[in-house]
């Protein structure tokens, strides 16, 4: 994610995840085999009651440059989005545009965000259920125009671990009032669903996350990823004629059991053979 000579901008919101991200990268900077620079940036969106003193006071204890970008996206979102509707999408776009602009003006080569494993899994279901897209968050993402690189160093971290770490570190957490005031957010619904799965079926979230790293495009339906082209009948039959199989195509129960490793060693040397030829299949 981070290369020699990078200038990494940590986006500090005041939430537990961004605090942890900052500490992780500060520690990494001391031991990494590559040399890189760090800066921290907070976007002050002018939310009512936002404690403007918290982050500057906290960052005064850190030995890296810290910048506050002031942009009143709160008023814009409230003016544009109807009452009761989710503001996250518009807020995110406005925030991203501002951060990208700051990155370009300050020679930033990597933009570090504090999204964790649970954020990624939740985003998968949000996009699937409400956007009809099989899409999550990439640990490393190059923008469509190639101008910006976003990294998520906490991508493999569990939210519960980060919450405990934040408690141990006594971070001065700043809640997001703009998002948190909306009780029926779709993400809240998805989070509750996944939490219930994790409680009833331990390990399911880990399996979901691993599944995002084991995509088989040919078994989905996106023609942009897989053409689904196949040889015509004449080509297929000609290939089979030129490449005959050695003997009958057999499926052995013993070999299947060994492959799946469901029963361990075979209890008997007797093997039932199912043949695809017209020959009679011997059954013990």
NORRAMO-V810107 format. One record per pair of residues at least 24 apart in sequence whose ideal C-beta (glycine too) atoms are under 8 Angstrom apart, sorted by the first residue. I is the first residue (numbers start at 0). J is the second residue. Records with the same first field share a line. If there is no record, write none. Layout:
BEGIN
I->J, J
END
This chain:
BEGIN
0->109, 138, 139, 150, 152
1->27, 31, 33, 35, 109, 150
2->33, 35
3->33, 34, 35
4->33, 34, 35, 108
5->33, 35, 36, 108, 109
6->35, 36, 38, 105, 106, 107, 108, 109
7->35, 36, 37, 38, 107, 108, 109, 110, 111, 150
8->38, 39, 40, 98, 101, 102, 105, 107, 109, 110, 111
9->37, 38, 39, 40, 111
10->40, 41, 42, 98, 110, 111, 112, 113
11->39, 40, 41, 54, 58, 65
12->41, 42, 113, 173, 175
13->41, 53, 54, 171, 172, 173
14->113, 172, 173, 174, 175
15->161, 162, 164, 165, 170, 172
16->113, 114, 115, 118, 153, 158, 161
17->112, 113
18->165, 168, 170, 172
19->113, 153, 156, 161, 164, 165, 168, 170
20->111, 112, 113, 152, 153
21->61
22->168
23->152, 153
24->111, 152
25->61, 63
37->63, 64
38->63, 64, 65, 66, 105, 107
39->63, 64, 65, 66
40->65, 66, 67, 68, 98, 101
41->65, 66, 67, 68
42->68, 70, 72, 94, 97, 98
43->67, 68, 69, 70
44->70, 71, 72, 73, 90, 94, 177
45->69, 70, 71, 72, 73, 74
46->73, 175, 176, 177
47->73, 176
48->176
49->173, 176
50->173
53->171, 173
54->173
56->171
57->170, 171
66->101
68->97, 98, 101
70->97
72->97
73->177
76->177
83->181
85->181, 184, 185
86->177, 178, 181
87->178, 184, 186
90->177, 178
99->142, 146, 147
102->147
103->146, 147
108->148
109->148, 149, 150
110->147, 148, 149, 150
111->149, 150, 151, 152
112->149, 150, 151
113->151, 153
114->151, 153, 154
115->151, 153, 154, 156, 157, 158, 161
116->153, 154, 155, 156, 157, 158, 204, 208
117->157, 158, 190, 193, 204
118->158
119->151, 154, 208, 211
120->193, 204, 207, 208, 211
121->186, 189, 190, 193
123->207, 211
124->189, 192, 193
125->185, 186, 189
128->185, 189
129->185
133->219, 221
135->211
247->274, 275, 276, 278
248->274, 275, 276
249->273, 274, 275
END
